Amino acid sequence: MKTDTIAAIATGMSNSGIGIIRISGEDAFQIADKIFYGNGGKKKLSEVESHTVHYGHIVDLLDEKNSDTSETSNRNIVDEVMVSVFHSPRSYTTEDTVEINCHGGVLMVNRILELCLKAGARLATPGEFTKRAFLNGRIDLSKAEAVIDIIHSKNEFALKNSVHQLKGSVSNAVKKMREEIIYEIAFIESALDDPEHISLDGYLDTLSVKIDDLVGRIKTLIDSADNGKMMKEGINTVIVGKPNAGKSSLLNLLVGQDKAIVTDIAGTTRDVLEESIKLHGIGLNIIDTAGIRNTDDIVEKIGVEKARKYALEADLVIYVVDSSVPLDENDKEIIGIVKEENKKCIALLNKTDLESVVTEEMIVESFDGLDITIIKTSTKENSGIDVFEHAIKDMFFTGEIEMDTEVCITNMRHKEALIDAYESLKLVKGSILDEMPEDFLSIDLMSAYASLGAIIGEEVGEDLVNEIFSKFCMGK
């Protein structure tokens, strides 16, 4: 079936050294031939070898005033370019593809795109190049989603994991489990159809072991999703403490500039301040809150309530303690929030440049055995901050995610599909224990098979596919 030939700008819409216009489809070479003249004469791109680059000029012979011109001239040369040629199926979309590398001015790339459209191409929709790669079988849906994750990566861990997924870490794991499940389904169906030659005696014990293994592997993937979400989107981090403990000073140090007002007056910060930063490749979405204390000031009270709310929702609580003043009821309230929600917490004994009245032992005792990290700091003298930064990395990522063999789920759609497969396999396990007929097992196994298939695009509808690719940029 013939498909439209599409074109779009594949690079960012800003002035740059190079801009790229991508053309893909059955007529890609013919369209490019209408506007490209190679060095030394006009040679058809369809006649050159695949994966080659050609120097020449983009020319405008499509307007009526130039239509009778058979060769390039100064008046119709648009730009000096390099053109890359990819013959089907050895291209990103598996279709004939041409990429025009021109000078990167916004006006220039738009001008050349207009010529491509005049020559017969259609403007690509967002994500249509990658969608064609998926529909043409070059990549599965999980790999396609990894492409957009690479583009939107906010930190080194997210980028590394997205590349890992593009190479097939998720799809390979899913395909292997589907192969094992479909084997069991086929065995059961064959035995039910031909009981004289295929016996199910003792099979349930064998199947039970296989289900336990599959459930364990899927559970591992599901459990990786929480860390995967933080890896992809950043760790939601809230800074809490009493007024004037040094919270805003800490934020300014981490950001590298004065984002928060710092004074000796307690209650200066009355609302939340939000910043996103990177520490050792890890993304932190930091919220600096108003100091938590009992107050009659209406505005400050609203800020304090927001601080409590964000502390309850955070992945990490940074509890800044002014070590130069004794702990009080306000500290007990903060500690209570961390203990009640069992939050990951780093307690910073701040202002160690002053005489300390609060010790590490006091903090440990106050948290009543909860495993927290305690670090002595002085935001005034910038001491202890390096230790604090490394502690965050050690707390969330112990090194396993850097291994090439590690599979980490970062896509919530994948997590939901895994949960569905997990529940279906638990039903299979229950049916085995209840000695249900084998055809019941086959139904739930097929449900697990379909749920896993949704991850790689084997069991998804057109609407979902369109929704996923609509989130891509225009030229990808």
C-alpha positions in Angstrom: 0.0 0.0 0.0 1.4 3.4 -1.0 1.9 5.9 1.9 2.3 9.6 1.8 5.8 10.9 1.7 6.3 13.1 4.8 8.8 15.9 5.6 9.7 17.9 8.7 12.4 19.8 10.4 14.3 17.4 12.6 16.4 19.9 14.5 15.5 22.5 17.1 13.8 25.7 15.9 16.5 28.1 16.8 19.5 29.6 15.0 22.3 27.0 15.0 25.3 25.8 13.0 23.3 23.1 11.1 19.6 22.4 10.5 18.2 19.1 9.2 15.1 18.5 7.1 14.0 14.9 6.9 12.0 13.4 4.1 10.6 9.8 4.3 8.4 7.7 2.0 8.1 6.1 -1.4 8.6 9.4 -3.2 11.4 10.7 -1.0 14.1 10.5 -3.7 11.9 12.0 -6.4 10.9 14.9 -4.2 14.5 15.6 -3.2 15.6 15.4 -6.9 13.3 18.3 -7.7 15.2 20.7 -5.4 18.8 19.2 -5.0 21.6 19.7 -7.5 24.7 17.7 -6.7 28.2 19.0 -7.3 29.3 18.4 -10.9 25.8 17.9 -12.3 22.4 16.7 -11.4 22.5 13.0 -10.5 19.3 11.4 -9.3 19.5 10.4 -5.6 17.6 7.2 -6.3 20.7 6.1 -8.3 23.3 6.6 -5.6 24.3 4.1 -3.0 22.5 3.9 0.4 24.1 5.5 3.4 26.1 8.0 1.4 26.4 11.8 1.7 26.4 14.2 -1.2 27.5 17.8 -1.6 25.4 20.3 -3.6 22.8 23.0 -3.5 19.1 23.3 -2.8 17.6 25.2 -5.7 14.2 26.8 -6.3 13.0 25.8 -9.7 9.4 25.4 -8.6 8.2 29.0 -8.9 6.8 30.1 -12.2 9.5 32.7 -12.7 12.2 29.9 -12.5 10.2 27.0 -14.1 12.0 27.3 -17.5 15.5 27.2 -15.9 17.1 23.8 -16.4 20.3 24.5 -14.4 21.3 26.2 -11.3 22.0 29.9 -11.3 22.7 32.5 -8.7 19.1 33.6 -8.7 17.6 30.2 -7.7 20.2 28.8 -5.3 18.7 28.6 -1.9 21.6 27.1 0.2 24.7 25.0 0.1 24.0 21.6 1.6 25.0 18.1 2.4 22.4 15.4 1.6 22.3 12.0 3.3 20.6 9.1 1.4 19.1 6.0 3.0 17.4 3.3 0.9 14.6 1.2 2.2 14.6 -0.8 4.4 17.9 0.4 5.9 16.6 3.7 7.4 15.0 4.9 10.6 11.5 4.5 9.2 12.4 1.5 6.9 11.3 3.7 4.0 13.4 5.6 1.5 14.7 8.6 3.4 16.6 11.8 2.6 18.1 14.1 5.2 19.1 17.6 4.0 21.8 19.2 6.2 21.7 22.9 5.6 22.8 26.1 7.5 20.9 26.2 10.7 19.0 29.6 10.5 15.3 29.3 11.3 14.4 31.2 8.1 16.6 28.8 6.0 15.3 25.5 7.4 11.7 26.7 7.0 12.5 27.8 3.4 13.8 24.4 2.4 10.9 22.6 4.2 8.5 24.8 2.1 10.3 23.6 -1.1 9.9 20.0 0.0 6.2 20.5 0.5 5.9 22.2 -2.8 7.7 19.3 -4.5 5.0 16.9 -3.2 5.8 16.0 0.4 3.2 16.3 3.2 4.1 17.9 6.6 4.7 15.2 9.1 2.6 15.0 12.2 4.3 14.9 15.7 6.2 11.6 16.1 5.2 10.3 12.6 8.7 9.2 11.7 9.0 7.1 14.8 5.4 5.9 14.4 6.3 4.6 10.9 9.3 2.9 12.4 7.0 1.1 14.8 4.2 0.3 12.3 6.8 -1.0 9.9 8.3 -3.4 12.5 11.7 -1.8 13.0 11.1 -1.1 16.7 8.4 -2.1 19.2 6.4 0.3 21.2 8.6 0.2 24.3 11.6 1.1 22.2 9.6 3.9 20.5 8.7 5.3 24.0 12.4 5.1 24.9 13.1 7.5 22.0 11.0 10.3 23.5 12.5 9.5 26.9 16.0 10.1 25.5 14.9 13.4 24.1 13.3 14.5 27.4 15.9 13.0 29.8 16.6 15.4 32.7 19.7 13.7 34.2 22.4 11.2 33.4 20.7 8.2 35.0 17.5 8.8 33.0 19.5 9.2 29.8 21.5 6.0 30.4 18.3 4.0 31.3 16.5 5.3 28.2 19.3 4.3 25.9 19.3 0.9 27.7 15.6 0.6 26.9 16.1 1.6 23.3 18.6 -1.2 23.0 15.9 -3.6 24.2 16.3 -4.1 27.9 12.5 -3.9 28.6 11.3 -5.5 25.3 13.7 -8.4 25.6 12.6 -9.2 29.1 8.9 -9.0 28.1 9.3 -11.1 25.0 11.1 -13.8 26.9 8.3 -14.0 29.5 5.7 -14.0 26.7 7.5 -16.9 25.0 7.4 -18.9 28.2 3.7 -18.2 28.8 2.6 -19.0 25.3 4.5 -22.3 25.5 2.4 -23.3 28.6 -0.8 -22.2 26.9 0.0 -24.3 23.8 0.9 -27.3 25.9 -2.4 -27.1 27.9 -4.5 -26.6 24.7 -2.7 -29.5 22.9 -3.2 -31.8 25.9 -6.9 -31.0 26.1 -7.3 -31.6 22.3 -5.2 -34.8 22.3 -5.3 -36.4 25.8 -4.4 -39.8 24.4 -0.9 -38.6 23.3 -0.2 -35.7 25.7 -0.6 -36.3 29.4 -1.2 -33.6 32.0 -0.2 -36.0 34.8 2.2 -34.1 37.2 2.0 -31.0 34.9 0.4 -28.7 37.5 3.5 -29.1 39.8 5.8 -28.1 36.9 3.5 -25.2 36.0 3.4 -24.0 39.6 7.2 -23.7 39.7 7.1 -21.8 36.4 4.4 -19.4 37.6 6.4 -18.7 40.8 9.4 -17.8 38.6 7.4 -15.5 36.3 5.6 -13.8 39.2 9.0 -13.2 40.9 10.5 -11.6 37.8 7.4 -9.4 37.1 7.4 -8.3 40.8 11.0 -7.3 40.5 10.2 -5.1 37.4 7.2 -3.6 39.2 9.3 -2.8 42.3 11.8 -1.1 40.1 9.2 1.4 38.9 9.3 3.7 41.9 13.1 4.2 41.6 12.6 4.4 37.8 10.0 7.2 38.1 12.4 9.2 40.3 15.3 8.4 37.9 13.2 9.7 35.0 11.4 12.7 36.6 13.7 13.5 39.4 13.5 13.0 43.2 10.8 15.2 44.8 12.8 16.7 47.6 11.4 19.0 50.3 13.5 21.1 52.7 11.9 21.4 56.1 13.0 22.8 59.5 12.2 25.5 62.0 12.5 29.2 60.9 16.0 30.5 60.5 17.6 27.0 60.5 19.4 27.6 57.2 16.9 26.1 54.7 17.0 28.9 52.2 20.8 29.1 52.5 21.0 25.4 51.6 18.8 25.9 48.6 21.0 28.8 47.3 24.1 26.6 47.7 22.6 23.7 45.8 21.2 25.9 43.0 24.4 28.0 42.8 22.7 31.3 43.0 20.6 33.4 45.4 17.1 32.1 44.7 15.8 32.5 48.2 15.9 35.6 50.5 18.2 34.9 53.4 18.0 37.1 56.6 18.4 36.6 60.3 14.7 37.3 60.7 12.7 34.1 61.4 9.8 33.6 59.0 11.3 35.3 56.0 10.2 32.4 53.7 6.4 32.4 53.7 5.7 30.4 50.6 7.3 27.5 48.8 10.2 28.0 46.3 10.7 25.3 43.7 13.9 24.6 41.8 15.2 21.6 39.7 18.9 20.8 39.9 21.3 18.0 39.1 23.6 16.5 41.7 26.1 13.8 40.4 23.8 13.0 37.5 20.7 12.8 39.7 17.7 15.1 39.2 16.3 16.8 42.3 13.0 18.7 42.3 13.7 20.8 45.4 11.0 22.7 47.3 12.1 25.1 50.0 9.3 25.6 52.5 8.3 28.0 55.2 9.8 27.2 58.6 7.5 24.9 60.5 6.4 26.6 63.8 3.2 27.7 65.6 2.4 31.2 64.5 -0.5 33.6 64.5 0.5 35.3 61.3 -2.1 34.3 58.7 0.2 34.4 55.7 3.0 32.5 57.4 0.5 29.9 58.7 -0.6 29.2 55.1 3.1 28.6 54.3 3.5 26.3 57.2 0.5 24.2 56.1 2.0 23.9 52.6 5.3 22.8 54.2 3.5 20.0 56.0 1.7 19.0 52.8 4.8 18.8 50.7 6.7 16.9 53.4 4.0 14.2 53.3 4.2 13.9 49.4 8.0 14.0 49.1 10.3 11.2 48.0 13.1 12.7 50.2 12.8 15.0 53.3 15.8 17.2 54.1 15.5 18.1 57.7 17.6 21.2 58.5 18.4 21.5 62.2 19.9 24.6 63.8 22.4 22.8 66.0 23.0 26.0 68.0 19.5 26.0 69.6 17.8 23.2 71.5 15.2 21.0 69.9 11.6 22.0 70.7 8.0 21.1 69.9 8.3 22.3 66.4 11.2 19.9 65.8 9.1 17.1 67.3 6.3 17.9 64.8 8.7 17.6 61.9 10.2 14.4 63.2 6.7 13.0 63.7 5.8 13.6 60.0 8.9 11.7 58.9 8.4 8.9 61.3 4.7 8.5 60.6 5.2 8.3 56.8 8.5 6.4 57.0 10.1 8.9 54.7 13.6 8.8 53.4 15.3 11.5 55.4 18.6 13.3 55.7 19.0 15.4 58.8 21.5 18.2 58.4 23.0 19.4 61.7 23.5 22.9 60.4 25.4 26.0 61.8 28.3 23.9 63.1 30.4 27.0 62.8 28.6 28.0 66.0 28.6 26.3 69.4 26.4 23.2 69.1 23.8 22.2 71.6 22.2 19.5 69.5 24.2 16.3 68.9 23.9 13.4 66.4 22.9 11.2 69.4 20.0 13.5 70.2 18.7 13.3 66.6 19.0 9.5 66.5 17.1 9.2 69.8 14.4 11.6 68.6 13.8 9.4 65.5 13.4 6.4 67.7 15.4 3.9 65.6 14.3 5.1 62.2 17.1 4.7 59.7 18.1 8.2 58.7 21.3 9.8 57.5 22.8 12.6 59.7 25.4 15.0 58.3 27.1 18.0 60.0 27.0 21.1 57.8 27.5 24.8 57.8 25.8 26.6 54.9 27.7 29.7 56.0 31.1 28.1 55.5 29.9 25.7 52.8 31.1 22.7 54.8 29.6 19.2 54.6 27.7 19.9 51.4 29.8 17.4 49.3 29.1 14.7 51.9 25.4 15.6 51.7 25.3 15.4 47.9 26.9 11.9 47.8 24.6 10.7 50.6 21.6 11.4 48.3 23.1 9.3 45.5 23.9 6.4 47.9 20.4 6.6 49.5 18.5 6.2 46.2 20.9 4.5 43.8 23.4 2.0 45.1 25.0 1.4 41.7 22.9 -1.4 40.3 21.2 0.8 37.7 24.5 1.5 36.1 24.9 -2.2 35.1 24.1 -3.0 31.5 22.0 -6.0 32.6 19.7 -4.1 34.9 16.1 -3.6 33.7 14.4 -0.6 35.3 10.8 0.4 34.6 10.4 4.2 34.1 7.1 4.2 32.1 3.9 4.1 34.2 2.0 2.5 31.3 4.5 -0.4 31.5 4.0 -0.6 35.2 0.3 -0.8 34.9 0.6 -3.6 32.3 3.0 -5.5 34.5 0.6 -5.2 37.4 -2.2 -6.7 35.2 0.0 -9.5 34.2 1.1 -10.1 37.8 -2.5 -10.3 39.0 -3.4 -12.8 36.1 -0.5 -15.1 37.0 -1.6 -15.0 40.7 -5.0 -16.2 39.6 -3.3 -19.0 37.7 -1.4 -19.9 40.9 -4.7 -19.8 42.9 -6.4 -22.1 40.3 -3.5 -24.6 40.6 -3.9 -24.7 44.4 -7.6 -25.1 44.1 -7.2 -27.9 41.5 -9.3 -26.1 39.0 -9.7 -27.5 35.4 -6.8 -26.8 33.1 -8.9 -24.7 30.7 -9.3 -22.1 33.6 -5.5 -21.9 33.7 -5.3 -21.2 30.0 -7.7 -18.3 30.2 -5.7 -16.5 32.9 -2.3 -17.3 31.2 -3.7 -15.7 28.0 -4.7 -12.6 30.0 -1.1 -12.3 31.3 0.3 -12.8 27.8 -1.9 -10.0 26.5 -1.0 -7.6 29.3 2.7 -8.1 28.6 2.0 -7.7 24.9 0.6 -4.2 25.6 4.1 -3.1 26.7 5.7 -3.9 23.3 2.7 -2.9 21.2 1.3 -6.4 20.4 -2.0 -5.8 22.2 -2.8 -2.1 21.9 -5.4 -0.2 20.0 -4.9 2.6 17.4 -6.1 5.3 19.8 -3.4 4.5 22.3 -0.7 4.4 19.6 -1.8 7.8 18.3 -1.8 9.2 21.8 1.7 8.0 22.5 3.2 9.4 19.3 1.3 12.7 19.6 3.7 13.5 22.5 6.7 13.5 20.2 8.2 16.6 18.6 7.4 17.2 15.0 10.5 15.9 13.3 11.1 12.7 15.3 
